[in-house]
Amino acid sequence: MRTYVISRTLDPAAHPDVTVSADAAGTVAALREEDGREIWLMGGGVLFRSLLEGGLVDVVEVSLVPILLGKGLPFLPGLAGRMPLHLDEVRDLGRGVVQVVYGVRS
């Protein structure tokens, strides 16, 4: 599995085992053109929002963990408008954790 890191500050030469790119949308768009499996994003809401608004997200998987926090980071900070989703699947991961899988409507 190839690993890509989206960063404007990391030096690619210092991380030879991963591909470092400052252009998230360009990198994901290029990967979507290649043959292969799915692209899985692990990152913050700002990165996710930029890819979602760029039409580069097909599926949103949200895991609900049964702990209420009084503070935290917004899930999708600054989303410009509504993004319609459709429910595809609900998975019980055990210990009260539920994963909800939505498709992004285009």
Biopython code that builds the backbone (N, CA, C, O; Angstrom):
import numpy as np
from Bio.PDB.StructureBuilder import StructureBuilder

atoms = [
    (1, "MET", "N", (0.840, -1.164, 0.000)),
    (1, "MET", "CA", (0.000, 0.000, 0.000)),
    (1, "MET", "C", (0.893, 1.239, 0.000)),
    (1, "MET", "O", (1.853, 1.322, 0.766)),
    (2, "ARG", "N", (0.574, 2.181, -0.850)),
    (2, "ARG", "CA", (1.325, 3.436, -0.906)),
    (2, "ARG", "C", (0.750, 4.414, 0.107)),
    (2, "ARG", "O", (-0.456, 4.428, 0.355)),
    (3, "THR", "N", (1.608, 5.221, 0.681)),
    (3, "THR", "CA", (1.180, 6.215, 1.665)),
    (3, "THR", "C", (1.517, 7.604, 1.148)),
    (3, "THR", "O", (2.634, 7.867, 0.702)),
    (4, "TYR", "N", (0.527, 8.490, 1.217)),
    (4, "TYR", "CA", (0.691, 9.878, 0.811)),
    (4, "TYR", "C", (0.429, 10.755, 2.014)),
    (4, "TYR", "O", (-0.488, 10.495, 2.793)),
    (5, "VAL", "N", (1.231, 11.792, 2.169)),
    (5, "VAL", "CA", (1.055, 12.759, 3.242)),
    (5, "VAL", "C", (0.847, 14.117, 2.590)),
    (5, "VAL", "O", (1.657, 14.553, 1.772)),
    (6, "ILE", "N", (-0.235, 14.779, 2.953)),
    (6, "ILE", "CA", (-0.508, 16.118, 2.436)),
    (6, "ILE", "C", (0.013, 17.113, 3.465)),
    (6, "ILE", "O", (-0.462, 17.158, 4.600)),
    (7, "SER", "N", (1.000, 17.913, 3.050)),
    (7, "SER", "CA", (1.618, 18.859, 3.970)),
    (7, "SER", "C", (2.275, 19.984, 3.185)),
    (7, "SER", "O", (2.863, 19.762, 2.127)),
    (8, "ARG", "N", (2.167, 21.189, 3.718)),
    (8, "ARG", "CA", (2.860, 22.327, 3.126)),
    (8, "ARG", "C", (4.202, 22.584, 3.812)),
    (8, "ARG", "O", (4.957, 23.461, 3.391)),
    (9, "THR", "N", (4.501, 21.819, 4.868)),
    (9, "THR", "CA", (5.716, 22.092, 5.630)),
    (9, "THR", "C", (6.729, 20.956, 5.630)),
    (9, "THR", "O", (7.912, 21.213, 5.857)),
    (10, "LEU", "N", (6.323, 19.712, 5.385)),
    (10, "LEU", "CA", (7.270, 18.596, 5.424)),
    (10, "LEU", "C", (8.179, 18.611, 4.207)),
    (10, "LEU", "O", (7.754, 18.950, 3.103)),
    (11, "ASP", "N", (9.421, 18.245, 4.420)),
    (11, "ASP", "CA", (10.400, 18.118, 3.346)),
    (11, "ASP", "C", (10.315, 16.696, 2.796)),
    (11, "ASP", "O", (10.600, 15.743, 3.522)),
    (12, "PRO", "N", (9.926, 16.533, 1.521)),
    (12, "PRO", "CA", (9.810, 15.183, 0.960)),
    (12, "PRO", "C", (11.098, 14.363, 1.074)),
    (12, "PRO", "O", (11.039, 13.147, 1.258)),
    (13, "ALA", "N", (12.244, 15.006, 0.967)),
    (13, "ALA", "CA", (13.519, 14.283, 1.057)),
    (13, "ALA", "C", (13.725, 13.674, 2.445)),
    (13, "ALA", "O", (14.432, 12.676, 2.582)),
    (14, "ALA", "N", (13.129, 14.252, 3.451)),
    (14, "ALA", "CA", (13.277, 13.745, 4.815)),
    (14, "ALA", "C", (12.343, 12.571, 5.098)),
    (14, "ALA", "O", (12.426, 11.952, 6.159)),
    (15, "HIS", "N", (11.445, 12.263, 4.144)),
    (15, "HIS", "CA", (10.465, 11.185, 4.334)),
    (15, "HIS", "C", (10.415, 10.325, 3.073)),
    (15, "HIS", "O", (9.428, 10.357, 2.338)),
    (16, "PRO", "N", (11.482, 9.553, 2.821)),
    (16, "PRO", "CA", (11.576, 8.810, 1.563)),
    (16, "PRO", "C", (10.586, 7.649, 1.428)),
    (16, "PRO", "O", (10.376, 7.158, 0.319)),
    (17, "ASP", "N", (9.977, 7.201, 2.522)),
    (17, "ASP", "CA", (9.069, 6.051, 2.459)),
    (17, "ASP", "C", (7.629, 6.442, 2.135)),
    (17, "ASP", "O", (6.774, 5.571, 1.972)),
    (18, "VAL", "N", (7.351, 7.745, 2.038)),
    (18, "VAL", "CA", (6.001, 8.210, 1.713)),
    (18, "VAL", "C", (6.103, 9.268, 0.615)),
    (18, "VAL", "O", (7.171, 9.827, 0.367)),
    (19, "THR", "N", (4.982, 9.527, -0.027)),
    (19, "THR", "CA", (4.915, 10.613, -1.002)),
    (19, "THR", "C", (4.336, 11.826, -0.298)),
    (19, "THR", "O", (3.211, 11.780, 0.198)),
    (20, "VAL", "N", (5.091, 12.905, -0.251)),
    (20, "VAL", "CA", (4.643, 14.142, 0.390)),
    (20, "VAL", "C", (4.204, 15.101, -0.708)),
    (20, "VAL", "O", (4.930, 15.324, -1.677)),
    (21, "SER", "N", (3.013, 15.664, -0.550)),
    (21, "SER", "CA", (2.478, 16.598, -1.537)),
    (21, "SER", "C", (1.779, 17.740, -0.814)),
    (21, "SER", "O", (1.158, 17.534, 0.229)),
    (22, "ALA", "N", (1.878, 18.933, -1.362)),
    (22, "ALA", "CA", (1.152, 20.084, -0.819)),
    (22, "ALA", "C", (-0.192, 20.266, -1.513)),
    (22, "ALA", "O", (-1.016, 21.065, -1.069)),
    (23, "ASP", "N", (-0.420, 19.534, -2.595)),
    (23, "ASP", "CA", (-1.624, 19.689, -3.406)),
    (23, "ASP", "C", (-2.560, 18.502, -3.187)),
    (23, "ASP", "O", (-2.482, 17.505, -3.905)),
    (24, "ALA", "N", (-3.436, 18.608, -2.205)),
    (24, "ALA", "CA", (-4.338, 17.499, -1.868)),
    (24, "ALA", "C", (-5.258, 17.158, -3.032)),
    (24, "ALA", "O", (-5.350, 15.996, -3.427)),
    (25, "ALA", "N", (-5.933, 18.146, -3.578)),
    (25, "ALA", "CA", (-6.898, 17.889, -4.646)),
    (25, "ALA", "C", (-6.212, 17.308, -5.878)),
    (25, "ALA", "O", (-6.722, 16.363, -6.479)),
    (26, "GLY", "N", (-5.071, 17.856, -6.259)),
    (26, "GLY", "CA", (-4.352, 17.348, -7.420)),
    (26, "GLY", "C", (-3.864, 15.930, -7.222)),
    (26, "GLY", "O", (-3.938, 15.107, -8.135)),
    (27, "THR", "N", (-3.363, 15.641, -6.026)),
    (27, "THR", "CA", (-2.868, 14.299, -5.728)),
    (27, "THR", "C", (-3.998, 13.282, -5.760)),
    (27, "THR", "O", (-3.861, 12.220, -6.368)),
    (28, "VAL", "N", (-5.111, 13.597, -5.113)),
    (28, "VAL", "CA", (-6.245, 12.666, -5.077)),
    (28, "VAL", "C", (-6.844, 12.500, -6.465)),
    (28, "VAL", "O", (-7.187, 11.383, -6.852)),
    (29, "ALA", "N", (-6.978, 13.587, -7.224)),
    (29, "ALA", "CA", (-7.523, 13.491, -8.581)),
    (29, "ALA", "C", (-6.650, 12.579, -9.449)),
    (29, "ALA", "O", (-7.173, 11.768, -10.214)),
    (30, "ALA", "N", (-5.331, 12.708, -9.336)),
    (30, "ALA", "CA", (-4.424, 11.855, -10.107)),
    (30, "ALA", "C", (-4.543, 10.393, -9.685)),
    (30, "ALA", "O", (-4.533, 9.502, -10.535)),
    (31, "LEU", "N", (-4.656, 10.139, -8.390)),
    (31, "LEU", "CA", (-4.798, 8.765, -7.902)),
    (31, "LEU", "C", (-6.103, 8.138, -8.389)),
    (31, "LEU", "O", (-6.147, 6.946, -8.693)),
    (32, "ARG", "N", (-7.162, 8.939, -8.462)),
    (32, "ARG", "CA", (-8.461, 8.420, -8.922)),
    (32, "ARG", "C", (-8.412, 8.001, -10.387)),
    (32, "ARG", "O", (-9.235, 7.194, -10.821)),
    (33, "GLU", "N", (-7.481, 8.523, -11.144)),
    (33, "GLU", "CA", (-7.331, 8.163, -12.554)),
    (33, "GLU", "C", (-6.591, 6.840, -12.736)),
    (33, "GLU", "O", (-6.671, 6.226, -13.801)),
    (34, "GLU", "N", (-5.875, 6.400, -11.712)),
    (34, "GLU", "CA", (-5.105, 5.161, -11.797)),
    (34, "GLU", "C", (-5.992, 3.956, -11.520)),
    (34, "GLU", "O", (-7.043, 4.071, -10.889)),
    (35, "ASP", "N", (-5.548, 2.791, -12.006)),
    (35, "ASP", "CA", (-6.202, 1.542, -11.635)),
    (35, "ASP", "C", (-5.835, 1.228, -10.194)),
    (35, "ASP", "O", (-4.747, 1.571, -9.731)),
    (36, "GLY", "N", (-6.733, 0.586, -9.505)),
    (36, "GLY", "CA", (-6.411, 0.204, -8.135)),
    (36, "GLY", "C", (-7.632, 0.231, -7.253)),
    (36, "GLY", "O", (-8.769, 0.297, -7.718)),
    (37, "ARG", "N", (-7.367, 0.178, -5.994)),
    (37, "ARG", "CA", (-8.434, 0.101, -5.004)),
    (37, "ARG", "C", (-8.790, 1.479, -4.500)),
    (37, "ARG", "O", (-8.408, 2.494, -5.083)),
    (38, "GLU", "N", (-9.522, 1.499, -3.416)),
    (38, "GLU", "CA", (-10.001, 2.761, -2.865)),
    (38, "GLU", "C", (-8.887, 3.581, -2.232)),
    (38, "GLU", "O", (-7.835, 3.068, -1.853)),
    (39, "ILE", "N", (-9.160, 4.864, -2.135)),
    (39, "ILE", "CA", (-8.272, 5.789, -1.436)),
    (39, "ILE", "C", (-8.923, 6.046, -0.089)),
    (39, "ILE", "O", (-10.099, 6.401, -0.020)),
    (40, "TRP", "N", (-8.162, 5.867, 0.976)),
    (40, "TRP", "CA", (-8.705, 6.046, 2.317)),
    (40, "TRP", "C", (-8.041, 7.256, 2.940)),
    (40, "TRP", "O", (-6.816, 7.312, 3.051)),
    (41, "LEU", "N", (-8.843, 8.219, 3.344)),
    (41, "LEU", "CA", (-8.337, 9.456, 3.939)),
    (41, "LEU", "C", (-8.388, 9.375, 5.457)),
    (41, "LEU", "O", (-9.422, 9.060, 6.044)),
    (42, "MET", "N", (-7.271, 9.660, 6.067)),
    (42, "MET", "CA", (-7.213, 9.835, 7.516)),
    (42, "MET", "C", (-6.659, 11.231, 7.717)),
    (42, "MET", "O", (-5.490, 11.486, 7.426)),
    (43, "GLY", "N", (-7.467, 12.113, 8.199)),
    (43, "GLY", "CA", (-6.976, 13.477, 8.359)),
    (43, "GLY", "C", (-8.011, 14.355, 9.012)),
    (43, "GLY", "O", (-9.061, 13.892, 9.457)),
    (44, "GLY", "N", (-7.701, 15.602, 9.060)),
    (44, "GLY", "CA", (-8.573, 16.558, 9.717)),
    (44, "GLY", "C", (-9.709, 17.035, 8.830)),
    (44, "GLY", "O", (-9.770, 16.745, 7.635)),
    (45, "GLY", "N", (-10.605, 17.776, 9.465)),
    (45, "GLY", "CA", (-11.791, 18.264, 8.788)),
    (45, "GLY", "C", (-11.518, 19.231, 7.659)),
    (45, "GLY", "O", (-12.263, 19.250, 6.680)),
    (46, "VAL", "N", (-10.480, 20.029, 7.763)),
    (46, "VAL", "CA", (-10.175, 21.006, 6.707)),
    (46, "VAL", "C", (-9.754, 20.271, 5.434)),
    (46, "VAL", "O", (-10.203, 20.622, 4.342)),
    (47, "LEU", "N", (-8.906, 19.265, 5.563)),
    (47, "LEU", "CA", (-8.501, 18.464, 4.412)),
    (47, "LEU", "C", (-9.707, 17.740, 3.824)),
    (47, "LEU", "O", (-9.916, 17.764, 2.612)),
    (48, "PHE", "N", (-10.489, 17.106, 4.665)),
    (48, "PHE", "CA", (-11.688, 16.399, 4.220)),
    (48, "PHE", "C", (-12.638, 17.346, 3.499)),
    (48, "PHE", "O", (-13.163, 17.012, 2.437)),
    (49, "ARG", "N", (-12.861, 18.522, 4.070)),
    (49, "ARG", "CA", (-13.761, 19.501, 3.455)),
    (49, "ARG", "C", (-13.276, 19.894, 2.065)),
    (49, "ARG", "O", (-14.074, 19.967, 1.130)),
    (50, "SER", "N", (-11.983, 20.148, 1.919)),
    (50, "SER", "CA", (-11.464, 20.579, 0.618)),
    (50, "SER", "C", (-11.667, 19.497, -0.440)),
    (50, "SER", "O", (-11.983, 19.813, -1.587)),
    (51, "LEU", "N", (-11.491, 18.236, -0.078)),
    (51, "LEU", "CA", (-11.690, 17.148, -1.026)),
    (51, "LEU", "C", (-13.180, 16.938, -1.313)),
    (51, "LEU", "O", (-13.561, 16.653, -2.449)),
    (52, "LEU", "N", (-14.005, 17.076, -0.302)),
    (52, "LEU", "CA", (-15.454, 16.943, -0.473)),
    (52, "LEU", "C", (-15.986, 18.027, -1.403)),
    (52, "LEU", "O", (-16.747, 17.738, -2.326)),
    (53, "GLU", "N", (-15.589, 19.258, -1.164)),
    (53, "GLU", "CA", (-16.037, 20.373, -2.000)),
    (53, "GLU", "C", (-15.478, 20.279, -3.416)),
    (53, "GLU", "O", (-16.059, 20.832, -4.350)),
    (54, "GLY", "N", (-14.354, 19.584, -3.582)),
    (54, "GLY", "CA", (-13.769, 19.388, -4.899)),
    (54, "GLY", "C", (-14.352, 18.203, -5.655)),
    (54, "GLY", "O", (-13.889, 17.873, -6.746)),
    (55, "GLY", "N", (-15.372, 17.558, -5.077)),
    (55, "GLY", "CA", (-15.997, 16.417, -5.733)),
    (55, "GLY", "C", (-15.130, 15.174, -5.747)),
    (55, "GLY", "O", (-15.287, 14.319, -6.618)),
    (56, "LEU", "N", (-14.219, 15.061, -4.796)),
    (56, "LEU", "CA", (-13.267, 13.958, -4.772)),
    (56, "LEU", "C", (-13.561, 12.926, -3.691)),
    (56, "LEU", "O", (-12.724, 12.067, -3.411)),
    (57, "VAL", "N", (-14.738, 12.999, -3.082)),
    (57, "VAL", "CA", (-15.126, 12.049, -2.039)),
    (57, "VAL", "C", (-16.387, 11.327, -2.500)),
    (57, "VAL", "O", (-17.374, 11.963, -2.871)),
    (58, "ASP", "N", (-16.348, 9.996, -2.475)),
    (58, "ASP", "CA", (-17.498, 9.189, -2.874)),
    (58, "ASP", "C", (-18.256, 8.621, -1.678)),
    (58, "ASP", "O", (-19.475, 8.458, -1.727)),
    (59, "VAL", "N", (-17.527, 8.321, -0.606)),
    (59, "VAL", "CA", (-18.108, 7.657, 0.559)),
    (59, "VAL", "C", (-17.599, 8.333, 1.823)),
    (59, "VAL", "O", (-16.424, 8.688, 1.923)),
    (60, "VAL", "N", (-18.499, 8.507, 2.788)),
    (60, "VAL", "CA", (-18.135, 9.067, 4.088)),
    (60, "VAL", "C", (-18.452, 8.007, 5.137)),
    (60, "VAL", "O", (-19.598, 7.573, 5.257)),
    (61, "GLU", "N", (-17.446, 7.590, 5.891)),
    (61, "GLU", "CA", (-17.639, 6.631, 6.974)),
    (61, "GLU", "C", (-17.413, 7.360, 8.291)),
    (61, "GLU", "O", (-16.338, 7.907, 8.541)),
    (62, "VAL", "N", (-18.444, 7.357, 9.127)),
    (62, "VAL", "CA", (-18.372, 8.036, 10.416)),
    (62, "VAL", "C", (-18.517, 6.988, 11.508)),
    (62, "VAL", "O", (-19.496, 6.242, 11.532)),
    (63, "SER", "N", (-17.545, 6.931, 12.412)),
    (63, "SER", "CA", (-17.629, 6.028, 13.550)),
    (63, "SER", "C", (-18.069, 6.814, 14.770)),
    (63, "SER", "O", (-17.460, 7.820, 15.135)),
    (64, "LEU", "N", (-19.127, 6.344, 15.388)),
    (64, "LEU", "CA", (-19.665, 6.984, 16.586)),
    (64, "LEU", "C", (-19.185, 6.210, 17.802)),
    (64, "LEU", "O", (-19.492, 5.030, 17.969)),
    (65, "VAL", "N", (-18.433, 6.889, 18.640)),
    (65, "VAL", "CA", (-17.884, 6.292, 19.843)),
    (65, "VAL", "C", (-18.692, 6.822, 21.022)),
    (65, "VAL", "O", (-18.888, 8.033, 21.134)),
    (66, "PRO", "N", (-19.164, 5.943, 21.903)),
    (66, "PRO", "CA", (-20.082, 6.373, 22.956)),
    (66, "PRO", "C", (-19.418, 7.137, 24.107)),
    (66, "PRO", "O", (-19.473, 6.717, 25.263)),
    (67, "ILE", "N", (-18.797, 8.257, 23.766)),
    (67, "ILE", "CA", (-18.211, 9.154, 24.761)),
    (67, "ILE", "C", (-18.586, 10.568, 24.352)),
    (67, "ILE", "O", (-18.338, 10.959, 23.211)),
    (68, "LEU", "N", (-19.168, 11.336, 25.239)),
    (68, "LEU", "CA", (-19.510, 12.723, 24.953)),
    (68, "LEU", "C", (-18.392, 13.624, 25.443)),
    (68, "LEU", "O", (-17.963, 13.532, 26.594)),
    (69, "LEU", "N", (-17.925, 14.494, 24.564)),
    (69, "LEU", "CA", (-16.859, 15.424, 24.900)),
    (69, "LEU", "C", (-17.429, 16.832, 24.993)),
    (69, "LEU", "O", (-18.318, 17.192, 24.221)),
    (70, "GLY", "N", (-16.942, 17.613, 25.905)),
    (70, "GLY", "CA", (-17.409, 18.987, 26.043)),
    (70, "GLY", "C", (-16.772, 19.936, 25.051)),
    (70, "GLY", "O", (-17.315, 21.004, 24.770)),
    (71, "LYS", "N", (-15.629, 19.556, 24.522)),
    (71, "LYS", "CA", (-14.912, 20.403, 23.570)),
    (71, "LYS", "C", (-14.289, 19.508, 22.513)),
    (71, "LYS", "O", (-14.197, 18.292, 22.680)),
    (72, "GLY", "N", (-13.870, 20.123, 21.438)),
    (72, "GLY", "CA", (-13.209, 19.366, 20.386)),
    (72, "GLY", "C", (-13.203, 20.156, 19.102)),
    (72, "GLY", "O", (-13.667, 21.295, 19.053)),
    (73, "LEU", "N", (-12.678, 19.549, 18.074)),
    (73, "LEU", "CA", (-12.621, 20.183, 16.766)),
    (73, "LEU", "C", (-13.894, 19.882, 15.993)),
    (73, "LEU", "O", (-14.452, 18.792, 16.119)),
    (74, "PRO", "N", (-14.362, 20.841, 15.190)),
    (74, "PRO", "CA", (-15.545, 20.575, 14.370)),
    (74, "PRO", "C", (-15.250, 19.464, 13.364)),
    (74, "PRO", "O", (-14.128, 19.328, 12.878)),
    (75, "PHE", "N", (-16.267, 18.684, 13.067)),
    (75, "PHE", "CA", (-16.130, 17.583, 12.113)),
    (75, "PHE", "C", (-15.804, 18.110, 10.714)),
    (75, "PHE", "O", (-14.926, 17.574, 10.038)),
    (76, "LEU", "N", (-16.503, 19.145, 10.285)),
    (76, "LEU", "CA", (-16.298, 19.727, 8.954)),
    (76, "LEU", "C", (-16.308, 21.246, 9.054)),
    (76, "LEU", "O", (-17.315, 21.872, 8.723)),
    (77, "PRO", "N", (-15.228, 21.846, 9.497)),
    (77, "PRO", "CA", (-15.216, 23.300, 9.690)),
    (77, "PRO", "C", (-15.319, 24.060, 8.375)),
    (77, "PRO", "O", (-14.577, 23.797, 7.429)),
    (78, "GLY", "N", (-16.252, 25.009, 8.333)),
    (78, "GLY", "CA", (-16.339, 25.930, 7.211)),
    (78, "GLY", "C", (-16.901, 25.363, 5.925)),
    (78, "GLY", "O", (-16.635, 25.921, 4.861)),
    (79, "LEU", "N", (-17.666, 24.278, 5.966)),
    (79, "LEU", "CA", (-18.260, 23.744, 4.741)),
    (79, "LEU", "C", (-19.153, 24.814, 4.127)),
    (79, "LEU", "O", (-20.001, 25.383, 4.814)),
    (80, "ALA", "N", (-18.968, 25.094, 2.837)),
    (80, "ALA", "CA", (-19.637, 26.205, 2.163)),
    (80, "ALA", "C", (-21.156, 26.046, 2.111)),
    (80, "ALA", "O", (-21.873, 27.045, 2.162)),
    (81, "GLY", "N", (-21.650, 24.848, 2.014)),
    (81, "GLY", "CA", (-23.092, 24.634, 1.911)),
    (81, "GLY", "C", (-23.434, 23.229, 2.343)),
    (81, "GLY", "O", (-22.635, 22.547, 2.986)),
    (82, "ARG", "N", (-24.612, 22.811, 1.989)),
    (82, "ARG", "CA", (-25.040, 21.451, 2.328)),
    (82, "ARG", "C", (-24.467, 20.451, 1.340)),
    (82, "ARG", "O", (-24.272, 20.753, 0.162)),
    (83, "MET", "N", (-24.206, 19.263, 1.840)),
    (83, "MET", "CA", (-23.706, 18.180, 1.000)),
    (83, "MET", "C", (-24.628, 16.985, 1.220)),
    (83, "MET", "O", (-24.528, 16.315, 2.248)),
    (84, "PRO", "N", (-25.524, 16.707, 0.277)),
    (84, "PRO", "CA", (-26.466, 15.601, 0.482)),
    (84, "PRO", "C", (-25.754, 14.250, 0.462)),
    (84, "PRO", "O", (-24.895, 13.997, -0.383)),
    (85, "LEU", "N", (-26.122, 13.399, 1.395)),
    (85, "LEU", "CA", (-25.579, 12.052, 1.517)),
    (85, "LEU", "C", (-26.734, 11.062, 1.486)),
    (85, "LEU", "O", (-27.883, 11.426, 1.738)),
    (86, "HIS", "N", (-26.421, 9.807, 1.175)),
    (86, "HIS", "CA", (-27.439, 8.753, 1.290)),
    (86, "HIS", "C", (-26.849, 7.612, 2.112)),
    (86, "HIS", "O", (-25.689, 7.236, 1.943)),
    (87, "LEU", "N", (-27.671, 7.073, 3.003)),
    (87, "LEU", "CA", (-27.227, 6.017, 3.902)),
    (87, "LEU", "C", (-27.029, 4.722, 3.130)),
    (87, "LEU", "O", (-27.946, 4.243, 2.462)),
    (88, "ASP", "N", (-25.832, 4.158, 3.223)),
    (88, "ASP", "CA", (-25.528, 2.894, 2.560)),
    (88, "ASP", "C", (-25.477, 1.720, 3.530)),
    (88, "ASP", "O", (-25.893, 0.610, 3.195)),
    (89, "GLU", "N", (-24.967, 1.969, 4.731)),
    (89, "GLU", "CA", (-24.760, 0.854, 5.640)),
    (89, "GLU", "C", (-24.553, 1.360, 7.062)),
    (89, "GLU", "O", (-24.043, 2.459, 7.282)),
    (90, "VAL", "N", (-24.961, 0.532, 8.023)),
    (90, "VAL", "CA", (-24.666, 0.786, 9.433)),
    (90, "VAL", "C", (-24.007, -0.481, 9.965)),
    (90, "VAL", "O", (-24.539, -1.580, 9.812)),
    (91, "ARG", "N", (-22.844, -0.315, 10.592)),
    (91, "ARG", "CA", (-22.090, -1.463, 11.113)),
    (91, "ARG", "C", (-21.935, -1.334, 12.620)),
    (91, "ARG", "O", (-21.550, -0.279, 13.126)),
    (92, "ASP", "N", (-22.233, -2.394, 13.323)),
    (92, "ASP", "CA", (-21.981, -2.458, 14.762)),
    (92, "ASP", "C", (-20.572, -2.999, 14.941)),
    (92, "ASP", "O", (-20.305, -4.162, 14.638)),
    (93, "LEU", "N", (-19.665, -2.150, 15.437)),
    (93, "LEU", "CA", (-18.278, -2.561, 15.611)),
    (93, "LEU", "C", (-18.002, -3.120, 17.004)),
    (93, "LEU", "O", (-16.866, -3.472, 17.321)),
    (94, "GLY", "N", (-19.037, -3.202, 17.831)),
    (94, "GLY", "CA", (-18.867, -3.746, 19.174)),
    (94, "GLY", "C", (-18.524, -2.672, 20.192)),
    (94, "GLY", "O", (-18.057, -1.589, 19.839)),
    (95, "ARG", "N", (-18.761, -2.982, 21.452)),
    (95, "ARG", "CA", (-18.466, -2.092, 22.579)),
    (95, "ARG", "C", (-19.161, -0.738, 22.444)),
    (95, "ARG", "O", (-18.672, 0.271, 22.952)),
    (96, "GLY", "N", (-20.311, -0.723, 21.753)),
    (96, "GLY", "CA", (-21.088, 0.500, 21.607)),
    (96, "GLY", "C", (-20.673, 1.384, 20.438)),
    (96, "GLY", "O", (-21.287, 2.424, 20.204)),
    (97, "VAL", "N", (-19.646, 0.987, 19.706)),
    (97, "VAL", "CA", (-19.178, 1.780, 18.573)),
    (97, "VAL", "C", (-19.983, 1.389, 17.329)),
    (97, "VAL", "O", (-20.131, 0.210, 17.008)),
    (98, "VAL", "N", (-20.495, 2.408, 16.643)),
    (98, "VAL", "CA", (-21.275, 2.195, 15.433)),
    (98, "VAL", "C", (-20.619, 2.971, 14.299)),
    (98, "VAL", "O", (-20.231, 4.127, 14.465)),
    (99, "GLN", "N", (-20.502, 2.326, 13.154)),
    (99, "GLN", "CA", (-19.977, 3.008, 11.966)),
    (99, "GLN", "C", (-21.122, 3.189, 10.977)),
    (99, "GLN", "O", (-21.824, 2.238, 10.633)),
    (100, "VAL", "N", (-21.291, 4.420, 10.532)),
    (100, "VAL", "CA", (-22.335, 4.758, 9.584)),
    (100, "VAL", "C", (-21.653, 5.102, 8.261)),
    (100, "VAL", "O", (-20.746, 5.933, 8.223)),
    (101, "VAL", "N", (-22.094, 4.461, 7.179)),
    (101, "VAL", "CA", (-21.480, 4.644, 5.871)),
    (101, "VAL", "C", (-22.480, 5.362, 4.966)),
    (101, "VAL", "O", (-23.593, 4.886, 4.743)),
    (102, "TYR", "N", (-22.060, 6.514, 4.452)),
    (102, "TYR", "CA", (-22.902, 7.309, 3.561)),
    (102, "TYR", "C", (-22.225, 7.442, 2.206)),
    (102, "TYR", "O", (-21.000, 7.543, 2.125)),
    (103, "GLY", "N", (-23.016, 7.441, 1.148)),
    (103, "GLY", "CA", (-22.528, 7.785, -0.170)),
    (103, "GLY", "C", (-22.765, 9.254, -0.402)),
    (103, "GLY", "O", (-23.751, 9.811, 0.079)),
    (104, "VAL", "N", (-21.864, 9.894, -1.139)),
    (104, "VAL", "CA", (-22.010, 11.310, -1.468)),
    (104, "VAL", "C", (-22.828, 11.398, -2.744)),
    (104, "VAL", "O", (-22.493, 10.776, -3.753)),
    (105, "ARG", "N", (-23.897, 12.169, -2.694)),
    (105, "ARG", "CA", (-24.741, 12.356, -3.888)),
    (105, "ARG", "C", (-24.068, 13.326, -4.833)),
    (105, "ARG", "O", (-23.583, 14.380, -4.421)),
    (106, "SER", "N", (-24.044, 12.963, -6.096)),
    (106, "SER", "CA", (-23.436, 13.863, -7.067)),
    (106, "SER", "C", (-24.483, 14.478, -7.965)),
    (106, "SER", "O", (-24.151, 15.268, -8.849)),
]
sb = StructureBuilder()
sb.init_structure("model")
sb.init_model(0)
sb.init_chain("A")
sb.init_seg("    ")
for serial, (resi, resn, name, xyz) in enumerate(atoms, 1):
    if name == "N":
        sb.init_residue(resn, " ", resi, " ")
    sb.init_atom(name, np.array(xyz, "f"), 0.0, 1.0, " ", f" {name:<3s}", serial, name[0])
structure = sb.get_structure()
